[in-house]
Amino acid sequence: MPLHNRLKEYRARIGVNQQEMGQLVDVSRQTISLIERGDYSPSVTLAIKIAKVFDAKVEDIFEYEEDETNE
Protein backbone atom coordinates (compact mmCIF):
# COMPACT_ATOMS: atom_id res chain seq x y z
CA MET A 1 0.00 0.00 0.00
CA PRO A 2 1.47 3.37 -0.97
CA LEU A 3 0.31 5.22 2.19
CA HIS A 4 2.83 4.86 5.00
CA ASN A 5 2.37 6.29 8.46
CA ARG A 6 4.18 7.06 11.69
CA LEU A 7 1.07 6.94 13.86
CA LYS A 8 2.45 4.40 16.31
CA GLU A 9 5.58 6.48 16.79
CA TYR A 10 3.57 9.65 17.38
CA ARG A 11 1.22 7.85 19.75
CA ALA A 12 4.19 6.62 21.80
CA ARG A 13 5.50 10.18 22.07
CA ILE A 14 2.38 11.30 23.95
CA GLY A 15 1.94 8.03 25.82
CA VAL A 16 -1.51 6.95 24.65
CA ASN A 17 -2.63 3.47 23.68
CA GLN A 18 -4.75 2.60 20.66
CA GLN A 19 -7.99 2.75 22.66
CA GLU A 20 -7.20 6.23 23.97
CA MET A 21 -6.13 7.40 20.51
CA GLY A 22 -9.38 6.16 19.08
CA GLN A 23 -11.32 8.10 21.69
CA LEU A 24 -9.37 11.26 20.90
CA VAL A 25 -10.38 11.11 17.23
CA ASP A 26 -13.76 9.39 17.64
CA VAL A 27 -12.96 6.01 16.05
CA SER A 28 -12.52 2.49 17.42
CA ARG A 29 -9.29 0.97 18.69
CA GLN A 30 -9.55 -1.42 15.77
CA THR A 31 -9.49 1.46 13.28
CA ILE A 32 -6.31 2.83 14.86
CA SER A 33 -4.76 -0.64 14.69
CA LEU A 34 -5.70 -1.03 11.02
CA ILE A 35 -4.22 2.38 10.17
CA GLU A 36 -0.98 1.58 11.99
CA ARG A 37 -0.64 -1.75 10.19
CA GLY A 38 -1.26 -0.08 6.83
CA ASP A 39 -4.43 -2.09 6.24
CA TYR A 40 -6.69 0.98 6.21
CA SER A 41 -6.21 4.45 4.77
CA PRO A 42 -7.95 7.12 6.83
CA SER A 43 -10.24 9.68 5.28
CA VAL A 44 -8.87 13.18 4.88
CA THR A 45 -11.02 14.27 7.82
CA LEU A 46 -9.67 11.53 10.07
CA ALA A 47 -6.07 12.20 9.00
CA ILE A 48 -6.52 15.87 9.92
CA LYS A 49 -8.05 14.96 13.30
CA ILE A 50 -5.11 12.67 14.02
CA ALA A 51 -2.58 15.33 13.06
CA LYS A 52 -4.30 17.90 15.30
CA VAL A 53 -3.95 15.59 18.31
CA PHE A 54 -0.18 15.77 17.84
CA ASP A 55 -0.08 19.43 16.75
CA ALA A 56 1.55 18.19 13.56
CA LYS A 57 0.95 18.38 9.83
CA VAL A 58 -0.77 15.46 8.12
CA GLU A 59 2.38 15.02 6.01
CA ASP A 60 4.43 14.50 9.18
CA ILE A 61 2.39 11.41 10.05
CA PHE A 62 1.22 10.12 6.67
CA GLU A 63 3.38 9.74 3.57
CA TYR A 64 2.11 8.77 0.16
CA GLU A 65 4.48 6.94 -2.16
CA GLU A 66 3.64 6.55 -5.83
CA ASP A 67 3.28 2.99 -7.03
CA GLU A 68 6.26 2.44 -9.34
CA THR A 69 4.34 -0.11 -11.43
CA ASN A 70 2.06 2.65 -12.79
CA GLU A 71 4.74 4.40 -14.84
N, CA, C, O and CB atoms as a CASP TS submission, in Angstrom:
PFRMAT TS
TARGET T0000
AUTHOR 0000-0000-0000
METHOD Language model
MODEL 1
PARENT N/A
ATOM      1  N   MET     1       0.853  -1.188   0.000  1.00  0.00           N
ATOM      2  CA  MET     1       0.000   0.000   0.000  1.00  0.00           C
ATOM      3  C   MET     1       0.892   1.242   0.000  1.00  0.00           C
ATOM      4  O   MET     1       1.854   1.304   0.766  1.00  0.00           O
ATOM      5  CB  MET     1      -0.967   0.004   1.235  1.00  0.00           C
ATOM      6  N   PRO     2       0.594   2.217  -0.834  1.00  0.00           N
ATOM      7  CA  PRO     2       1.474   3.372  -0.971  1.00  0.00           C
ATOM      8  C   PRO     2       1.379   4.398   0.165  1.00  0.00           C
ATOM      9  O   PRO     2       2.183   5.329   0.203  1.00  0.00           O
ATOM     10  CB  PRO     2       1.179   4.049  -2.253  1.00  0.00           C
ATOM     11  N   LEU     3       0.429   4.258   1.085  1.00  0.00           N
ATOM     12  CA  LEU     3       0.313   5.220   2.190  1.00  0.00           C
ATOM     13  C   LEU     3       0.996   4.647   3.423  1.00  0.00           C
ATOM     14  O   LEU     3       0.540   3.660   4.000  1.00  0.00           O
ATOM     15  CB  LEU     3      -1.184   5.554   2.495  1.00  0.00           C
ATOM     16  N   HIS     4       2.089   5.278   3.816  1.00  0.00           N
ATOM     17  CA  HIS     4       2.834   4.856   4.999  1.00  0.00           C
ATOM     18  C   HIS     4       2.542   5.847   6.117  1.00  0.00           C
ATOM     19  O   HIS     4       2.230   7.010   5.862  1.00  0.00           O
ATOM     20  CB  HIS     4       4.373   4.767   4.708  1.00  0.00           C
ATOM     21  N   ASN     5       2.647   5.375   7.360  1.00  0.00           N
ATOM     22  CA  ASN     5       2.368   6.291   8.455  1.00  0.00           C
ATOM     23  C   ASN     5       3.310   6.068   9.628  1.00  0.00           C
ATOM     24  O   ASN     5       3.952   5.025   9.759  1.00  0.00           O
ATOM     25  CB  ASN     5       0.933   6.139   8.910  1.00  0.00           C
ATOM     26  N   ARG     6       3.365   7.087  10.473  1.00  0.00           N
ATOM     27  CA  ARG     6       4.179   7.062  11.685  1.00  0.00           C
ATOM     28  C   ARG     6       3.277   7.218  12.906  1.00  0.00           C
ATOM     29  O   ARG     6       3.696   7.748  13.935  1.00  0.00           O
ATOM     30  CB  ARG     6       5.256   8.179  11.652  1.00  0.00           C
ATOM     31  N   LEU     7       2.040   6.753  12.783  1.00  0.00           N
ATOM     32  CA  LEU     7       1.068   6.940  13.860  1.00  0.00           C
ATOM     33  C   LEU     7       1.524   6.298  15.161  1.00  0.00           C
ATOM     34  O   LEU     7       1.426   6.912  16.223  1.00  0.00           O
ATOM     35  CB  LEU     7      -0.274   6.370  13.454  1.00  0.00           C
ATOM     36  N   LYS     8       2.013   5.089  15.090  1.00  0.00           N
ATOM     37  CA  LYS     8       2.447   4.396  16.309  1.00  0.00           C
ATOM     38  C   LYS     8       3.550   5.180  17.015  1.00  0.00           C
ATOM     39  O   LYS     8       3.543   5.314  18.239  1.00  0.00           O
ATOM     40  CB  LYS     8       2.939   2.973  15.976  1.00  0.00           C
ATOM     41  N   GLU     9       4.485   5.687  16.243  1.00  0.00           N
ATOM     42  CA  GLU     9       5.580   6.484  16.795  1.00  0.00           C
ATOM     43  C   GLU     9       5.046   7.751  17.471  1.00  0.00           C
ATOM     44  O   GLU     9       5.458   8.091  18.580  1.00  0.00           O
ATOM     45  CB  GLU     9       6.584   6.854  15.685  1.00  0.00           C
ATOM     46  N   TYR    10       4.145   8.432  16.808  1.00  0.00           N
ATOM     47  CA  TYR    10       3.572   9.655  17.376  1.00  0.00           C
ATOM     48  C   TYR    10       2.745   9.351  18.629  1.00  0.00           C
ATOM     49  O   TYR    10       2.777  10.104  19.602  1.00  0.00           O
ATOM     50  CB  TYR    10       2.700  10.369  16.330  1.00  0.00           C
ATOM     51  N   ARG    11       2.015   8.251  18.593  1.00  0.00           N
ATOM     52  CA  ARG    11       1.218   7.847  19.751  1.00  0.00           C
ATOM     53  C   ARG    11       2.116   7.591  20.957  1.00  0.00           C
ATOM     54  O   ARG    11       1.796   7.991  22.077  1.00  0.00           O
ATOM     55  CB  ARG    11       0.391   6.589  19.426  1.00  0.00           C
ATOM     56  N   ALA    12       3.240   6.921  20.719  1.00  0.00           N
ATOM     57  CA  ALA    12       4.187   6.618  21.802  1.00  0.00           C
ATOM     58  C   ALA    12       4.750   7.898  22.414  1.00  0.00           C
ATOM     59  O   ALA    12       4.996   7.959  23.618  1.00  0.00           O
ATOM     60  CB  ALA    12       5.335   5.735  21.282  1.00  0.00           C
ATOM     61  N   ARG    13       4.954   8.911  21.589  1.00  0.00           N
ATOM     62  CA  ARG    13       5.503  10.184  22.075  1.00  0.00           C
ATOM     63  C   ARG    13       4.618  10.826  23.139  1.00  0.00           C
ATOM     64  O   ARG    13       5.111  11.441  24.085  1.00  0.00           O
ATOM     65  CB  ARG    13       5.686  11.151  20.913  1.00  0.00           C
ATOM     66  N   ILE    14       3.284  10.673  22.968  1.00  0.00           N
ATOM     67  CA  ILE    14       2.383  11.301  23.950  1.00  0.00           C
ATOM     68  C   ILE    14       1.846  10.289  24.960  1.00  0.00           C
ATOM     69  O   ILE    14       1.062  10.641  25.842  1.00  0.00           O
ATOM     70  CB  ILE    14       1.213  11.982  23.234  1.00  0.00           C
ATOM     71  N   GLY    15       2.269   9.042  24.829  1.00  0.00           N
ATOM     72  CA  GLY    15       1.945   8.031  25.824  1.00  0.00           C
ATOM     73  C   GLY    15       0.491   7.593  25.856  1.00  0.00           C
ATOM     74  O   GLY    15      -0.069   7.386  26.933  1.00  0.00           O
ATOM     75  N   VAL    16      -0.130   7.448  24.687  1.00  0.00           N
ATOM     76  CA  VAL    16      -1.514   6.954  24.652  1.00  0.00           C
ATOM     77  C   VAL    16      -1.560   5.617  23.921  1.00  0.00           C
ATOM     78  O   VAL    16      -0.796   5.381  22.985  1.00  0.00           O
ATOM     79  CB  VAL    16      -2.458   7.985  23.961  1.00  0.00           C
ATOM     80  N   ASN    17      -2.458   4.751  24.357  1.00  0.00           N
ATOM     81  CA  ASN    17      -2.629   3.466  23.683  1.00  0.00           C
ATOM     82  C   ASN    17      -3.629   3.621  22.536  1.00  0.00           C
ATOM     83  O   ASN    17      -4.177   4.700  22.313  1.00  0.00           O
ATOM     84  CB  ASN    17      -3.105   2.375  24.684  1.00  0.00           C
ATOM     85  N   GLN    18      -3.852   2.526  21.817  1.00  0.00           N
ATOM     86  CA  GLN    18      -4.748   2.597  20.655  1.00  0.00           C
ATOM     87  C   GLN    18      -6.173   2.961  21.066  1.00  0.00           C
ATOM     88  O   GLN    18      -6.847   3.712  20.361  1.00  0.00           O
ATOM     89  CB  GLN    18      -4.750   1.261  19.905  1.00  0.00           C
ATOM     90  N   GLN    19      -6.630   2.441  22.189  1.00  0.00           N
ATOM     91  CA  GLN    19      -7.986   2.750  22.661  1.00  0.00           C
ATOM     92  C   GLN    19      -8.128   4.251  22.932  1.00  0.00           C
ATOM     93  O   GLN    19      -9.092   4.882  22.500  1.00  0.00           O
ATOM     94  CB  GLN    19      -8.315   1.940  23.944  1.00  0.00           C
ATOM     95  N   GLU    20      -7.167   4.801  23.642  1.00  0.00           N
ATOM     96  CA  GLU    20      -7.200   6.229  23.971  1.00  0.00           C
ATOM     97  C   GLU    20      -7.097   7.089  22.711  1.00  0.00           C
ATOM     98  O   GLU    20      -7.765   8.117  22.595  1.00  0.00           O
ATOM     99  CB  GLU    20      -6.060   6.581  24.942  1.00  0.00           C
ATOM    100  N   MET    21      -6.258   6.661  21.773  1.00  0.00           N
ATOM    101  CA  MET    21      -6.127   7.402  20.514  1.00  0.00           C
ATOM    102  C   MET    21      -7.444   7.399  19.766  1.00  0.00           C
ATOM    103  O   MET    21      -7.869   8.425  19.236  1.00  0.00           O
ATOM    104  CB  MET    21      -5.015   6.801  19.634  1.00  0.00           C
ATOM    105  N   GLY    22      -8.082   6.255  19.724  1.00  0.00           N
ATOM    106  CA  GLY    22      -9.385   6.164  19.076  1.00  0.00           C
ATOM    107  C   GLY    22     -10.396   7.116  19.685  1.00  0.00           C
ATOM    108  O   GLY    22     -11.163   7.767  18.975  1.00  0.00           O
ATOM    109  N   GLN    23     -10.389   7.189  21.007  1.00  0.00           N
ATOM    110  CA  GLN    23     -11.324   8.095  21.687  1.00  0.00           C
ATOM    111  C   GLN    23     -11.028   9.556  21.351  1.00  0.00           C
ATOM    112  O   GLN    23     -11.944  10.367  21.214  1.00  0.00           O
ATOM    113  CB  GLN    23     -11.259   7.886  23.209  1.00  0.00           C
ATOM    114  N   LEU    24      -9.751   9.882  21.220  1.00  0.00           N
ATOM    115  CA  LEU    24      -9.373  11.263  20.899  1.00  0.00           C
ATOM    116  C   LEU    24      -9.865  11.706  19.525  1.00  0.00           C
ATOM    117  O   LEU    24     -10.139  12.887  19.312  1.00  0.00           O
ATOM    118  CB  LEU    24      -7.870  11.414  20.965  1.00  0.00           C
ATOM    119  N   VAL    25      -9.977  10.757  18.590  1.00  0.00           N
ATOM    120  CA  VAL    25     -10.376  11.111  17.226  1.00  0.00           C
ATOM    121  C   VAL    25     -11.714  10.486  16.836  1.00  0.00           C
ATOM    122  O   VAL    25     -12.110  10.522  15.671  1.00  0.00           O
ATOM    123  CB  VAL    25      -9.303  10.677  16.241  1.00  0.00           C
ATOM    124  N   ASP    26     -12.405   9.913  17.823  1.00  0.00           N
ATOM    125  CA  ASP    26     -13.764   9.390  17.642  1.00  0.00           C
ATOM    126  C   ASP    26     -13.851   8.219  16.666  1.00  0.00           C
ATOM    127  O   ASP    26     -14.740   8.166  15.817  1.00  0.00           O
ATOM    128  CB  ASP    26     -14.664  10.490  17.167  1.00  0.00           C
ATOM    129  N   VAL    27     -12.902   7.273  16.803  1.00  0.00           N
ATOM    130  CA  VAL    27     -12.965   6.013  16.054  1.00  0.00           C
ATOM    131  C   VAL    27     -12.642   4.874  17.022  1.00  0.00           C
ATOM    132  O   VAL    27     -12.266   5.116  18.169  1.00  0.00           O
ATOM    133  CB  VAL    27     -11.968   6.020  14.826  1.00  0.00           C
ATOM    134  N   SER    28     -12.787   3.650  16.563  1.00  0.00           N
ATOM    135  CA  SER    28     -12.524   2.495  17.422  1.00  0.00           C
ATOM    136  C   SER    28     -11.019   2.209  17.528  1.00  0.00           C
ATOM    137  O   SER    28     -10.221   2.673  16.714  1.00  0.00           O
ATOM    138  CB  SER    28     -13.261   1.256  16.884  1.00  0.00           C
ATOM    139  N   ARG    29     -10.668   1.446  18.536  1.00  0.00           N
ATOM    140  CA  ARG    29      -9.293   0.974  18.690  1.00  0.00           C
ATOM    141  C   ARG    29      -8.880   0.173  17.459  1.00  0.00           C
ATOM    142  O   ARG    29      -7.741   0.250  17.000  1.00  0.00           O
ATOM    143  CB  ARG    29      -9.146   0.114  19.972  1.00  0.00           C
ATOM    144  N   GLN    30      -9.833  -0.594  16.938  1.00  0.00           N
ATOM    145  CA  GLN    30      -9.545  -1.425  15.774  1.00  0.00           C
ATOM    146  C   GLN    30      -9.162  -0.573  14.559  1.00  0.00           C
ATOM    147  O   GLN    30      -8.285  -0.951  13.783  1.00  0.00           O
ATOM    148  CB  GLN    30     -10.754  -2.301  15.442  1.00  0.00           C
ATOM    149  N   THR    31      -9.818   0.567  14.401  1.00  0.00           N
ATOM    150  CA  THR    31      -9.491   1.459  13.281  1.00  0.00           C
ATOM    151  C   THR    31      -8.067   1.981  13.421  1.00  0.00           C
ATOM    152  O   THR    31      -7.326   2.035  12.440  1.00  0.00           O
ATOM    153  CB  THR    31     -10.489   2.638  13.210  1.00  0.00           C
ATOM    154  N   ILE    32      -7.686   2.362  14.622  1.00  0.00           N
ATOM    155  CA  ILE    32      -6.314   2.832  14.863  1.00  0.00           C
ATOM    156  C   ILE    32      -5.320   1.719  14.535  1.00  0.00           C
ATOM    157  O   ILE    32      -4.298   1.961  13.893  1.00  0.00           O
ATOM    158  CB  ILE    32      -6.139   3.299  16.339  1.00  0.00           C
ATOM    159  N   SER    33      -5.622   0.508  14.974  1.00  0.00           N
ATOM    160  CA  SER    33      -4.760  -0.638  14.694  1.00  0.00           C
ATOM    161  C   SER    33      -4.617  -0.874  13.190  1.00  0.00           C
ATOM    162  O   SER    33      -3.513  -1.097  12.694  1.00  0.00           O
ATOM    163  CB  SER    33      -5.313  -1.894  15.372  1.00  0.00           C
ATOM    164  N   LEU    34      -5.728  -0.825  12.476  1.00  0.00           N
ATOM    165  CA  LEU    34      -5.704  -1.028  11.020  1.00  0.00           C
ATOM    166  C   LEU    34      -4.872   0.047  10.318  1.00  0.00           C
ATOM    167  O   LEU    34      -4.125  -0.251   9.386  1.00  0.00           O
ATOM    168  CB  LEU    34      -7.136  -1.028  10.459  1.00  0.00           C
ATOM    169  N   ILE    35      -5.001   1.286  10.765  1.00  0.00           N
ATOM    170  CA  ILE    35      -4.218   2.379  10.175  1.00  0.00           C
ATOM    171  C   ILE    35      -2.732   2.136  10.415  1.00  0.00           C
ATOM    172  O   ILE    35      -1.920   2.257   9.498  1.00  0.00           O
ATOM    173  CB  ILE    35      -4.647   3.753  10.767  1.00  0.00           C
ATOM    174  N   GLU    36      -2.383   1.793  11.652  1.00  0.00           N
ATOM    175  CA  GLU    36      -0.978   1.584  11.994  1.00  0.00           C
ATOM    176  C   GLU    36      -0.366   0.435  11.202  1.00  0.00           C
ATOM    177  O   GLU    36       0.806   0.499  10.831  1.00  0.00           O
ATOM    178  CB  GLU    36      -0.835   1.316  13.481  1.00  0.00           C
ATOM    179  N   ARG    37      -1.129  -0.598  10.942  1.00  0.00           N
ATOM    180  CA  ARG    37      -0.638  -1.755  10.187  1.00  0.00           C
ATOM    181  C   ARG    37      -0.601  -1.482   8.685  1.00  0.00           C
ATOM    182  O   ARG    37      -0.012  -2.256   7.930  1.00  0.00           O
ATOM    183  CB  ARG    37      -1.512  -2.973  10.467  1.00  0.00           C
ATOM    184  N   GLY    38      -1.221  -0.397   8.249  1.00  0.00           N
ATOM    185  CA  GLY    38      -1.264  -0.082   6.832  1.00  0.00           C
ATOM    186  C   GLY    38      -2.371  -0.802   6.092  1.00  0.00           C
ATOM    187  O   GLY    38      -2.377  -0.846   4.862  1.00  0.00           O
ATOM    188  N   ASP    39      -3.319  -1.375   6.845  1.00  0.00           N
ATOM    189  CA  ASP    39      -4.431  -2.093   6.235  1.00  0.00           C
ATOM    190  C   ASP    39      -5.637  -1.204   5.964  1.00  0.00           C
ATOM    191  O   ASP    39      -6.617  -1.653   5.369  1.00  0.00           O
ATOM    192  CB  ASP    39      -4.841  -3.235   7.117  1.00  0.00           C
ATOM    193  N   TYR    40      -5.574   0.046   6.392  1.00  0.00           N
ATOM    194  CA  TYR    40      -6.692   0.976   6.212  1.00  0.00           C
ATOM    195  C   TYR    40      -6.129   2.374   6.016  1.00  0.00           C
ATOM    196  O   TYR    40      -5.276   2.818   6.784  1.00  0.00           O
ATOM    197  CB  TYR    40      -7.673   0.936   7.431  1.00  0.00           C
ATOM    198  N   SER    41      -6.601   3.061   4.998  1.00  0.00           N
ATOM    199  CA  SER    41      -6.205   4.452   4.772  1.00  0.00           C
ATOM    200  C   SER    41      -7.294   5.356   5.322  1.00  0.00           C
ATOM    201  O   SER    41      -8.452   5.248   4.919  1.00  0.00           O
ATOM    202  CB  SER    41      -5.957   4.737   3.256  1.00  0.00           C
ATOM    203  N   PRO    42      -6.936   6.247   6.239  1.00  0.00           N
ATOM    204  CA  PRO    42      -7.952   7.115   6.833  1.00  0.00           C
ATOM    205  C   PRO    42      -8.477   8.131   5.828  1.00  0.00           C
ATOM    206  O   PRO    42      -7.806   8.480   4.857  1.00  0.00           O
ATOM    207  CB  PRO    42      -7.385   7.836   8.050  1.00  0.00           C
ATOM    208  N   SER    43      -9.689   8.593   6.087  1.00  0.00           N
ATOM    209  CA  SER    43     -10.243   9.685   5.284  1.00  0.00           C
ATOM    210  C   SER    43      -9.412  10.938   5.538  1.00  0.00           C
ATOM    211  O   SER    43      -8.641  11.003   6.495  1.00  0.00           O
ATOM    212  CB  SER    43     -11.754   9.934   5.624  1.00  0.00           C
ATOM    213  N   VAL    44      -9.576  11.907   4.689  1.00  0.00           N
ATOM    214  CA  VAL    44      -8.871  13.181   4.876  1.00  0.00           C
ATOM    215  C   VAL    44      -9.260  13.783   6.222  1.00  0.00           C
ATOM    216  O   VAL    44      -8.408  14.295   6.949  1.00  0.00           O
ATOM    217  CB  VAL    44      -9.195  14.175   3.719  1.00  0.00           C
ATOM    218  N   THR    45     -10.535  13.721   6.546  1.00  0.00           N
ATOM    219  CA  THR    45     -11.017  14.274   7.822  1.00  0.00           C
ATOM    220  C   THR    45     -10.349  13.586   8.996  1.00  0.00           C
ATOM    221  O   THR    45      -9.889  14.250   9.924  1.00  0.00           O
ATOM    222  CB  THR    45     -12.541  14.133   7.933  1.00  0.00           C
ATOM    223  N   LEU    46     -10.291  12.262   8.968  1.00  0.00           N
ATOM    224  CA  LEU    46      -9.668  11.533  10.071  1.00  0.00           C
ATOM    225  C   LEU    46      -8.172  11.818  10.138  1.00  0.00           C
ATOM    226  O   LEU    46      -7.631  11.975  11.232  1.00  0.00           O
ATOM    227  CB  LEU    46      -9.911  10.027   9.923  1.00  0.00           C
ATOM    228  N   ALA    47      -7.497  11.889   9.009  1.00  0.00           N
ATOM    229  CA  ALA    47      -6.067  12.199   8.995  1.00  0.00           C
ATOM    230  C   ALA    47      -5.806  13.570   9.622  1.00  0.00           C
ATOM    231  O   ALA    47      -4.832  13.743  10.355  1.00  0.00           O
ATOM    232  CB  ALA    47      -5.520  12.159   7.553  1.00  0.00           C
ATOM    233  N   ILE    48      -6.666  14.534   9.338  1.00  0.00           N
ATOM    234  CA  ILE    48      -6.520  15.874   9.919  1.00  0.00           C
ATOM    235  C   ILE    48      -6.760  15.829  11.424  1.00  0.00           C
ATOM    236  O   ILE    48      -6.024  16.454  12.188  1.00  0.00           O
ATOM    237  CB  ILE    48      -7.497  16.870   9.252  1.00  0.00           C
ATOM    238  N   LYS    49      -7.787  15.094  11.857  1.00  0.00           N
ATOM    239  CA  LYS    49      -8.050  14.960  13.297  1.00  0.00           C
ATOM    240  C   LYS    49      -6.851  14.359  14.015  1.00  0.00           C
ATOM    241  O   LYS    49      -6.458  14.824  15.085  1.00  0.00           O
ATOM    242  CB  LYS    49      -9.296  14.094  13.540  1.00  0.00           C
ATOM    243  N   ILE    50      -6.273  13.317  13.416  1.00  0.00           N
ATOM    244  CA  ILE    50      -5.109  12.665  14.019  1.00  0.00           C
ATOM    245  C   ILE    50      -3.950  13.650  14.115  1.00  0.00           C
ATOM    246  O   ILE    50      -3.310  13.749  15.162  1.00  0.00           O
ATOM    247  CB  ILE    50      -4.692  11.420  13.202  1.00  0.00           C
ATOM    248  N   ALA    51      -3.676  14.369  13.051  1.00  0.00           N
ATOM    249  CA  ALA    51      -2.579  15.333  13.059  1.00  0.00           C
ATOM    250  C   ALA    51      -2.780  16.403  14.123  1.00  0.00           C
ATOM    251  O   ALA    51      -1.824  16.812  14.781  1.00  0.00           O
ATOM    252  CB  ALA    51      -2.440  15.983  11.691  1.00  0.00           C
ATOM    253  N   LYS    52      -4.020  16.859  14.297  1.00  0.00           N
ATOM    254  CA  LYS    52      -4.298  17.897  15.298  1.00  0.00           C
ATOM    255  C   LYS    52      -4.010  17.416  16.710  1.00  0.00           C
ATOM    256  O   LYS    52      -3.572  18.198  17.554  1.00  0.00           O
ATOM    257  CB  LYS    52      -5.747  18.349  15.199  1.00  0.00           C
ATOM    258  N   VAL    53      -4.249  16.141  16.976  1.00  0.00           N
ATOM    259  CA  VAL    53      -3.950  15.591  18.310  1.00  0.00           C
ATOM    260  C   VAL    53      -2.471  15.801  18.641  1.00  0.00           C
ATOM    261  O   VAL    53      -2.116  16.084  19.785  1.00  0.00           O
ATOM    262  CB  VAL    53      -4.311  14.071  18.379  1.00  0.00           C
ATOM    263  N   PHE    54      -1.620  15.660  17.632  1.00  0.00           N
ATOM    264  CA  PHE    54      -0.178  15.769  17.845  1.00  0.00           C
ATOM    265  C   PHE    54       0.372  17.155  17.525  1.00  0.00           C
ATOM    266  O   PHE    54       1.582  17.370  17.596  1.00  0.00           O
ATOM    267  CB  PHE    54       0.535  14.745  17.010  1.00  0.00           C
ATOM    268  N   ASP    55      -0.501  18.095  17.173  1.00  0.00           N
ATOM    269  CA  ASP    55      -0.082  19.426  16.755  1.00  0.00           C
ATOM    270  C   ASP    55       0.963  19.315  15.643  1.00  0.00           C
ATOM    271  O   ASP    55       2.004  19.970  15.666  1.00  0.00           O
ATOM    272  CB  ASP    55       0.480  20.225  17.956  1.00  0.00           C
ATOM    273  N   ALA    56       0.641  18.459  14.671  1.00  0.00           N
ATOM    274  CA  ALA    56       1.546  18.188  13.559  1.00  0.00           C
ATOM    275  C   ALA    56       0.808  18.371  12.245  1.00  0.00           C
ATOM    276  O   ALA    56      -0.413  18.528  12.220  1.00  0.00           O
ATOM    277  CB  ALA    56       2.133  16.763  13.658  1.00  0.00           C
ATOM    278  N   LYS    57       1.560  18.349  11.157  1.00  0.00           N
ATOM    279  CA  LYS    57       0.952  18.382   9.833  1.00  0.00           C
ATOM    280  C   LYS    57       0.622  16.953   9.424  1.00  0.00           C
ATOM    281  O   LYS    57       1.294  16.012   9.848  1.00  0.00           O
ATOM    282  CB  LYS    57       1.897  19.064   8.789  1.00  0.00           C
ATOM    283  N   VAL    58      -0.397  16.791   8.614  1.00  0.00           N
ATOM    284  CA  VAL    58      -0.772  15.464   8.117  1.00  0.00           C
ATOM    285  C   VAL    58       0.436  14.798   7.465  1.00  0.00           C
ATOM    286  O   VAL    58       0.655  13.600   7.642  1.00  0.00           O
ATOM    287  CB  VAL    58      -1.949  15.562   7.109  1.00  0.00           C
ATOM    288  N   GLU    59       1.212  15.563   6.718  1.00  0.00           N
ATOM    289  CA  GLU    59       2.377  15.024   6.009  1.00  0.00           C
ATOM    290  C   GLU    59       3.466  14.525   6.961  1.00  0.00           C
ATOM    291  O   GLU    59       4.311  13.724   6.563  1.00  0.00           O
ATOM    292  CB  GLU    59       2.955  16.083   5.088  1.00  0.00           C
ATOM    293  N   ASP    60       3.453  14.987   8.203  1.00  0.00           N
ATOM    294  CA  ASP    60       4.427  14.502   9.182  1.00  0.00           C
ATOM    295  C   ASP    60       4.105  13.069   9.604  1.00  0.00           C
ATOM    296  O   ASP    60       5.001  12.300   9.952  1.00  0.00           O
ATOM    297  CB  ASP    60       4.457  15.423  10.414  1.00  0.00           C
ATOM    298  N   ILE    61       2.832  12.723   9.570  1.00  0.00           N
ATOM    299  CA  ILE    61       2.386  11.413  10.050  1.00  0.00           C
ATOM    300  C   ILE    61       2.138  10.451   8.899  1.00  0.00           C
ATOM    301  O   ILE    61       2.458   9.266   8.993  1.00  0.00           O
ATOM    302  CB  ILE    61       1.118  11.557  10.883  1.00  0.00           C
ATOM    303  N   PHE    62       1.570  10.958   7.816  1.00  0.00           N
ATOM    304  CA  PHE    62       1.221  10.115   6.667  1.00  0.00           C
ATOM    305  C   PHE    62       2.049  10.505   5.455  1.00  0.00           C
ATOM    306  O   PHE    62       2.213  11.687   5.153  1.00  0.00           O
ATOM    307  CB  PHE    62      -0.280  10.226   6.342  1.00  0.00           C
ATOM    308  N   GLU    63       2.569   9.496   4.765  1.00  0.00           N
ATOM    309  CA  GLU    63       3.385   9.740   3.574  1.00  0.00           C
ATOM    310  C   GLU    63       2.877   8.858   2.444  1.00  0.00           C
ATOM    311  O   GLU    63       2.756   7.641   2.588  1.00  0.00           O
ATOM    312  CB  GLU    63       4.896   9.467   3.855  1.00  0.00           C
ATOM    313  N   TYR    64       2.586   9.487   1.333  1.00  0.00           N
ATOM    314  CA  TYR    64       2.108   8.765   0.162  1.00  0.00           C
ATOM    315  C   TYR    64       3.276   8.520  -0.775  1.00  0.00           C
ATOM    316  O   TYR    64       4.013   9.446  -1.114  1.00  0.00           O
ATOM    317  CB  TYR    64       0.978   9.546  -0.556  1.00  0.00           C
ATOM    318  N   GLU    65       3.445   7.282  -1.190  1.00  0.00           N
ATOM    319  CA  GLU    65       4.475   6.943  -2.160  1.00  0.00           C
ATOM    320  C   GLU    65       3.808   6.427  -3.423  1.00  0.00           C
ATOM    321  O   GLU    65       2.952   5.544  -3.367  1.00  0.00           O
ATOM    322  CB  GLU    65       5.463   5.893  -1.587  1.00  0.00           C
ATOM    323  N   GLU    66       4.199   6.978  -4.554  1.00  0.00           N
ATOM    324  CA  GLU    66       3.645   6.550  -5.832  1.00  0.00           C
ATOM    325  C   GLU    66       3.989   5.086  -6.078  1.00  0.00           C
ATOM    326  O   GLU    66       5.082   4.630  -5.742  1.00  0.00           O
ATOM    327  CB  GLU    66       4.173   7.435  -6.983  1.00  0.00           C
ATOM    328  N   ASP    67       3.069   4.371  -6.654  1.00  0.00           N
ATOM    329  CA  ASP    67       3.282   2.989  -7.031  1.00  0.00           C
ATOM    330  C   ASP    67       4.128   2.973  -8.293  1.00  0.00           C
ATOM    331  O   ASP    67       3.699   3.465  -9.337  1.00  0.00           O
ATOM    332  CB  ASP    67       1.932   2.242  -7.243  1.00  0.00           C
ATOM    333  N   GLU    68       5.321   2.413  -8.204  1.00  0.00           N
ATOM    334  CA  GLU    68       6.261   2.444  -9.340  1.00  0.00           C
ATOM    335  C   GLU    68       5.795   1.603 -10.517  1.00  0.00           C
ATOM    336  O   GLU    68       6.329   1.755 -11.616  1.00  0.00           O
ATOM    337  CB  GLU    68       7.625   1.962  -8.897  1.00  0.00           C
ATOM    338  N   THR    69       4.826   0.728 -10.331  1.00  0.00           N
ATOM    339  CA  THR    69       4.338  -0.114 -11.428  1.00  0.00           C
ATOM    340  C   THR    69       3.418   0.655 -12.358  1.00  0.00           C
ATOM    341  O   THR    69       3.090   0.159 -13.436  1.00  0.00           O
ATOM    342  CB  THR    69       3.611  -1.332 -10.877  1.00  0.00           C
ATOM    343  N   ASN    70       2.989   1.855 -11.973  1.00  0.00           N
ATOM    344  CA  ASN    70       2.064   2.650 -12.786  1.00  0.00           C
ATOM    345  C   ASN    70       2.794   3.701 -13.603  1.00  0.00           C
ATOM    346  O   ASN    70       2.267   4.797 -13.795  1.00  0.00           O
ATOM    347  CB  ASN    70       1.024   3.319 -11.900  1.00  0.00           C
ATOM    348  N   GLU    71       3.964   3.407 -14.079  1.00  0.00           N
ATOM    349  CA  GLU    71       4.744   4.397 -14.840  1.00  0.00           C
ATOM    350  C   GLU    71       4.217   4.583 -16.231  1.00  0.00           C
ATOM    351  O   GLU    71       4.761   5.379 -16.996  1.00  0.00           O
ATOM    352  CB  GLU    71       6.192   3.993 -14.910  1.00  0.00           C
TER
END
